[in-house]
Amino acid sequence: MRYIKNIKYLFLTFICFVTFISSVNAAGVSVKSSSSSITKGSTVTITATVSSSSPIVSIEGNLSCSGAGVSGGTSLTFDDPSNSVYSKSFTHTVKATSSGTITCTVSGARITDMSSDDWQSLGGSSVSVTVKEPTVIQKPTKEYSSNNNLKALEMEGYDLSPTFSKDTKEYNVEVPNDTEKVIITATKEDSGASVSGAGEVKVTEGLNKIEIKVTAENGNEKVYVINVTVKELDPIEVTIDKKKFTVIRKEGVLEPPENYEKSSVKIGNDDVLCYKNNVTKRILIGLKDQQGNARYYLYDEKNNKYSLYHGYKIGGIYLNILEMPKDMIPSDYVKKSFEYNGNKIDGYVLKNGNSNFYLIYAENEITGKKGLYIYDKLENTVQRFNDDLVDIYKKKADNYFLYFLISIIVLAITIITFSIILIRKKNGNTRISHKKRLN
């Protein structure tokens, strides 16, 4: 009986010892989040707490977070010389930049406390936060007005023909010769629409098309046109390619090009305003077509002919682009147009591939020399073309033609010679056969 009591005593003593040891070494780490679910663009605070039943001396470890656009963490480093801390918390705030899941994990956590001088591993712990897309509250779609009508259209001092109607888009007005500007008033029918083109507008002799554009709230556009004709004193008309033009006789209608000086030239019995280049001897006259478009034209005084002027300043060089002479077009180039300053210009490019280099024939308006130039469409520059290459191409073409001609002659002689041999051979065989028959 006494033996059994001793065993019970020893067992109870062991249980108490184990309980004491466990209470001495009770240490751990936990991770919590300030919220289990957030929306994209929001922040959440993560707290890692290290605790021990014995005063903590040192802590080591890391808290790291990833997912939903989050990357980073903080170090769990702590030293307490006072030996009075039983629990220590570390916080880390993250911001979600995408939807998904943020996972924050403590790794490598360990401590030393008053119960032991050795490092005690605390294992790991983690927490997850769900990141959702923010709820988008759609606003009611606004209905934009399609009203692009004018309520009224007037030209100060003059009546429009026909009388204004919001559904009539074109009107005509004739004004005296000395009129240099007109004032247009346009009143929109819908307050949400916008109007452009009205106000004070400059006009010149002949036809002037004034466009008043009305843009509705929804973007729909309507254009009203007022054709203002400024009466001309003794207008001079010319015909180019079966189209009628009016000679511009007043200054200020067109900006004169550089390197040209104001002068006059006789057309019929009238002295007409023109501009001359003293180096190239070119004459420019302003012409206006029946639609009111004004351009400069080259005037051949000797032959009384006109051609559209293509004068441009390209990369610091003043060029008058002319029609390419046929005998100057290299054999491996084909005609192709390009645009410069909104104008269509004819040039030539290599047959193979989409080249950005255009060969043009032009007259230098500073030196007066004509020649080939290469225009770089990408860099908007121009440089002289090596004319020697054209001569090389011509010589090659001539040589190829000569070689071809010689080959044809040799082939013809060979065929004729071979035919004569065959004929003679055939005749010889015929005579032999005839003799054999006679014998």
C-alpha positions in Angstrom: 0.0 0.0 0.0 2.8 2.3 0.9 4.5 1.5 -2.4 1.4 2.6 -4.3 1.2 5.9 -2.4 4.9 6.5 -3.2 4.2 6.0 -6.9 1.2 8.4 -6.7 3.4 11.0 -5.0 6.1 10.7 -7.6 3.5 11.0 -10.5 2.0 14.2 -8.9 5.5 15.6 -8.5 6.3 15.0 -12.2 3.0 16.6 -13.3 3.7 19.7 -11.3 7.3 19.9 -12.7 6.1 19.6 -16.3 3.4 22.2 -15.6 6.1 24.5 -14.1 8.4 24.0 -17.1 5.6 24.7 -19.6 4.5 27.8 -17.8 8.1 29.0 -17.8 8.6 28.5 -21.5 5.1 29.6 -22.8 6.1 31.9 -25.7 4.6 32.5 -29.1 3.8 34.9 -32.1 0.5 35.9 -33.6 -0.5 38.0 -36.6 -3.7 40.0 -37.0 -5.1 42.5 -39.5 -7.1 45.7 -38.8 -9.7 44.3 -41.4 -10.2 41.0 -43.1 -11.5 42.6 -46.3 -10.8 46.0 -48.0 -11.3 47.6 -51.4 -8.6 48.3 -54.0 -6.8 51.6 -53.2 -7.4 51.2 -49.4 -4.9 50.5 -46.6 -4.8 47.9 -43.9 -2.6 47.6 -40.8 -1.0 44.3 -39.9 0.1 43.6 -36.3 2.5 40.9 -35.3 2.7 40.3 -31.5 5.4 38.3 -29.7 4.6 37.3 -26.1 6.2 35.2 -23.4 5.3 34.1 -19.8 8.8 35.2 -18.8 10.2 38.8 -19.3 11.5 39.1 -22.9 15.2 40.0 -23.4 15.5 40.0 -27.3 13.4 39.3 -30.3 14.4 38.6 -33.9 12.3 37.8 -37.1 10.6 39.3 -40.1 7.0 40.3 -41.1 6.5 40.3 -44.9 3.4 41.0 -47.0 2.6 40.2 -50.7 -0.2 40.1 -53.1 -2.8 42.5 -54.5 0.0 44.9 -55.6 1.6 44.8 -52.2 5.3 44.0 -51.6 7.4 44.7 -48.5 7.5 44.2 -44.7 9.2 45.1 -41.5 11.8 43.6 -39.1 10.8 42.2 -35.7 13.9 43.3 -33.8 13.7 44.2 -30.1 16.0 44.3 -27.0 14.8 45.0 -23.5 17.5 45.7 -20.8 14.7 46.5 -18.2 13.5 42.8 -18.2 9.9 44.0 -17.7 8.3 43.4 -21.1 6.2 40.2 -21.6 4.6 41.2 -24.9 5.8 43.3 -27.9 3.8 44.3 -31.0 5.0 45.4 -34.4 2.8 47.1 -37.0 3.1 47.4 -40.8 0.6 49.3 -43.0 0.1 48.4 -46.7 -2.0 49.8 -49.5 -3.7 47.5 -52.1 -3.3 48.6 -55.7 -5.2 45.7 -57.3 -7.8 43.2 -56.3 -6.8 39.8 -54.9 -5.5 38.6 -51.6 -2.8 40.1 -49.3 -0.9 37.5 -47.3 1.3 38.6 -44.4 3.6 36.1 -42.8 6.0 36.1 -39.8 9.1 34.0 -40.5 12.3 33.3 -38.5 10.8 34.6 -35.2 12.7 33.7 -32.1 13.3 35.1 -28.6 15.4 34.9 -25.5 13.8 35.6 -22.1 14.6 35.4 -18.4 13.8 31.7 -18.3 16.6 30.8 -20.7 19.7 32.4 -22.2 19.3 30.3 -25.4 17.2 31.4 -28.4 13.7 29.9 -28.6 12.1 29.5 -32.0 8.5 30.7 -32.1 7.6 29.1 -35.5 5.5 31.0 -38.0 2.2 32.7 -38.3 0.2 34.4 -41.1 -3.0 36.3 -41.9 -4.8 37.0 -45.1 -6.8 40.0 -46.3 -9.2 39.9 -49.2 -9.0 42.9 -51.6 -12.1 43.7 -53.7 -12.8 46.1 -56.6 -14.6 49.2 -55.4 -18.2 49.4 -56.1 -18.8 51.8 -59.0 -22.1 53.7 -58.9 -23.0 54.6 -62.4 -24.4 58.0 -62.9 -27.4 58.3 -65.3 -26.2 58.9 -68.8 -26.8 62.5 -69.9 -28.6 63.0 -73.1 -26.8 65.5 -75.2 -28.7 67.8 -77.6 -28.3 67.3 -81.3 -29.6 70.8 -82.2 -27.1 72.4 -84.5 -29.3 75.1 -86.0 -28.9 78.8 -86.1 -31.7 81.0 -84.8 -30.5 84.0 -86.8 -27.8 84.9 -89.2 -27.0 88.5 -90.3 -24.3 90.5 -92.0 -24.1 94.1 -90.8 -25.4 96.6 -93.3 -26.5 94.0 -95.9 -29.4 91.6 -96.6 -28.8 88.0 -97.2 -30.2 86.3 -100.3 -32.3 84.3 -99.8 -33.8 85.4 -96.5 -32.5 83.4 -93.5 -34.0 80.1 -92.6 -32.4 77.6 -90.3 -32.8 74.9 -92.9 -31.1 77.0 -95.7 -27.3 76.6 -95.5 -26.0 78.9 -98.3 -26.5 82.6 -98.9 -25.2 85.3 -101.2 -24.3 89.0 -100.6 -22.7 91.5 -103.0 -20.7 94.4 -101.5 -18.9 97.5 -103.0 -15.4 97.4 -104.4 -13.8 99.2 -101.5 -15.1 96.7 -98.9 -12.3 95.2 -96.9 -14.2 93.5 -94.0 -17.7 92.4 -93.1 -19.3 91.7 -89.7 -21.2 88.5 -89.3 -23.6 87.8 -86.4 -24.8 84.2 -85.8 -27.3 83.3 -83.0 -27.5 79.7 -82.0 -30.9 78.0 -81.4 -29.7 75.8 -78.6 -27.7 77.2 -75.7 -25.6 74.1 -75.4 -24.3 74.4 -79.0 -21.1 76.3 -80.1 -20.6 78.6 -83.1 -17.4 79.5 -85.0 -16.6 81.6 -88.0 -18.7 84.6 -87.1 -17.5 88.1 -86.2 -15.3 90.4 -88.2 -14.1 88.7 -91.4 -11.6 90.1 -94.0 -12.7 90.0 -97.7 -11.0 90.7 -101.0 -12.1 91.4 -104.5 -14.1 88.7 -106.1 -15.8 85.8 -104.3 -15.2 85.2 -100.6 -16.7 82.1 -99.0 -17.4 82.6 -95.3 -18.3 79.5 -93.3 -20.1 79.6 -90.0 -19.9 76.2 -88.2 -22.5 75.2 -85.6 -21.6 72.3 -83.3 -24.3 70.6 -81.2 -23.8 69.2 -77.7 -23.5 65.7 -79.1 -20.9 66.8 -81.7 -23.1 67.0 -84.8 -22.0 69.8 -87.1 -23.8 72.1 -89.5 -22.1 74.6 -91.8 -23.8 77.7 -93.1 -22.0 79.5 -96.0 -22.2 83.2 -96.9 -20.8 83.9 -100.4 -19.7 87.5 -100.2 -18.8 88.9 -103.6 -16.7 92.1 -103.6 -17.3 94.0 -106.8 -14.3 94.3 -109.0 -13.4 97.3 -111.1 -12.8 96.0 -114.7 -12.1 92.4 -113.7 -9.6 90.5 -115.8 -10.5 86.9 -116.4 -8.1 84.2 -117.6 -8.8 80.5 -118.5 -6.5 77.7 -117.3 -7.4 74.1 -118.3 -10.9 75.2 -119.1 -11.4 76.8 -115.7 -12.0 80.5 -115.2 -9.9 82.6 -112.8 -9.9 86.3 -111.9 -6.6 88.3 -111.7 -6.0 89.7 -108.2 -5.2 93.3 -108.6 -5.0 94.5 -105.0 -2.1 94.0 -102.5 -2.7 92.2 -99.3 -4.9 89.4 -100.7 -1.9 87.0 -100.9 1.3 87.2 -98.9 4.2 87.7 -101.5 6.8 85.0 -101.4 10.4 85.7 -100.3 12.9 86.6 -103.0 10.2 88.3 -105.1 9.8 92.0 -105.5 6.6 94.0 -106.2 6.2 94.9 -109.9 3.6 95.1 -112.7 3.0 93.4 -115.9 0.8 94.1 -118.9 -2.1 91.7 -119.5 -4.0 92.9 -122.5 -4.3 96.7 -122.1 -4.1 96.6 -118.3 -1.1 96.9 -116.0 -1.5 94.2 -113.4 0.1 93.7 -110.0 2.8 91.0 -110.0 5.9 89.9 -108.2 9.3 89.2 -109.9 12.4 87.3 -109.0 15.4 89.2 -110.3 17.6 86.0 -110.4 15.2 83.5 -112.0 13.2 86.2 -114.0 10.1 84.4 -112.9 6.8 86.4 -112.7 4.0 85.6 -110.2 0.4 86.7 -110.5 -2.3 86.1 -108.0 -5.4 84.3 -109.3 -8.7 83.5 -107.7 -10.9 80.6 -108.9 -14.7 80.5 -109.0 -14.8 79.1 -105.5 -12.9 82.0 -104.1 -9.6 80.2 -103.6 -6.6 82.4 -104.2 -3.1 81.1 -105.3 0.0 82.4 -107.0 0.6 81.3 -110.6 3.8 81.5 -112.7 3.1 83.7 -115.7 4.9 83.1 -119.0 4.7 86.6 -120.5 6.1 85.5 -123.9 3.5 82.7 -124.4 0.7 84.2 -122.2 0.5 81.0 -120.2 -0.1 80.2 -116.5 1.1 77.3 -114.3 0.5 76.8 -110.6 3.5 78.1 -108.5 5.1 75.5 -106.1 7.6 77.7 -104.3 8.7 76.4 -100.8 11.3 76.9 -98.2 12.6 73.5 -97.3 15.4 73.1 -94.8 16.6 76.7 -95.5 16.6 76.3 -99.3 14.1 78.3 -101.4 12.9 76.0 -104.2 10.5 76.4 -107.1 9.4 72.8 -107.8 9.0 72.3 -111.6 7.8 69.4 -113.8 10.5 66.8 -114.2 11.9 66.5 -117.7 11.4 63.0 -119.0 15.1 62.5 -120.0 16.1 63.2 -116.4 14.0 60.5 -114.7 16.3 57.6 -113.7 15.2 54.2 -115.1 14.6 52.7 -111.6 12.3 55.5 -110.4 8.5 55.8 -110.6 6.3 58.8 -110.2 4.7 59.3 -106.7 3.0 62.3 -105.1 3.6 63.6 -101.6 2.2 66.4 -99.4 4.1 69.4 -98.2 2.5 72.3 -96.3 -0.9 70.9 -97.3 0.0 71.0 -101.0 0.3 68.0 -103.4 3.7 67.7 -105.1 4.8 65.2 -107.8 8.0 63.4 -107.1 9.8 60.1 -108.0 10.7 57.2 -105.8 12.6 53.9 -106.2 10.4 51.2 -107.7 11.0 48.7 -104.9 9.7 49.4 -101.4 8.0 52.3 -99.7 10.7 55.0 -99.7 10.5 58.3 -97.8 13.0 59.8 -100.2 11.5 61.7 -103.2 13.4 62.9 -106.2 12.2 66.3 -107.4 13.2 68.7 -110.1 13.4 72.3 -108.9 14.9 75.7 -109.4 16.9 77.4 -106.7 15.3 80.8 -106.2 18.5 82.2 -104.8 21.0 81.0 -107.4 18.7 80.5 -110.3 20.1 77.0 -111.0 17.9 74.1 -111.9 18.6 70.5 -110.9 17.5 67.4 -109.1 16.9 67.3 -105.4 16.2 64.6 -102.8 13.4 65.4 -100.4 13.4 63.5 -97.0 9.8 63.2 -96.0 10.6 62.0 -92.4 13.0 64.8 -91.5 11.5 67.4 -93.8 14.9 68.3 -95.4 16.2 68.5 -98.9 19.6 68.2 -100.6 21.0 68.2 -104.1 20.9 65.0 -106.0 24.2 63.7 -107.6 23.6 64.5 -111.3 26.5 62.2 -112.2 24.3 59.3 -111.3 21.8 60.3 -114.0 24.6 60.2 -116.6 25.6 56.8 -115.4 22.1 55.5 -115.7 21.9 56.9 -119.2 25.2 55.4 -120.2 24.1 52.0 -118.8 20.8 52.2 -120.6 22.6 53.1 -123.9 25.0 50.2 -123.3 22.2 47.8 -122.6 20.4 48.8 -125.7 23.6 48.5 -127.8 24.3 45.0 -126.3 20.7 44.0 -127.1 21.0 45.3 -130.7 24.3 43.4 -131.3 22.8 40.2 -129.8 19.8 40.5 -132.2 22.1 41.0 -135.2 24.4 38.1 -134.2 21.3 35.8 -133.7 19.9 36.9 -137.1 23.2 36.1 -138.9 23.5 32.8 -137.2 19.9 31.8 -138.2 20.5 32.9 -141.8 23.8 31.1 -142.0 22.4 27.9 -140.6 19.4 28.1 -143.0 21.7 28.5 -146.0 23.8 25.4 -144.9 20.6 23.3 -144.5 19.3 24.4 -148.0 22.6 23.6 -149.7 22.9 20.3 -147.9 19.3 19.5 -149.0 20.0 20.5 -152.6 23.2 18.4 -152.7 21.4 15.3 -151.5 18.7 15.9 -154.1 21.2 15.9 -156.9 22.9 12.7 -155.7 19.6 10.9 -155.6 18.8 12.1 -159.2 22.1 10.8 -160.5 21.5 7.4 -158.9 18.1 7.1 -160.5 19.6 8.0 -164.0 22.3 5.3 -163.6 
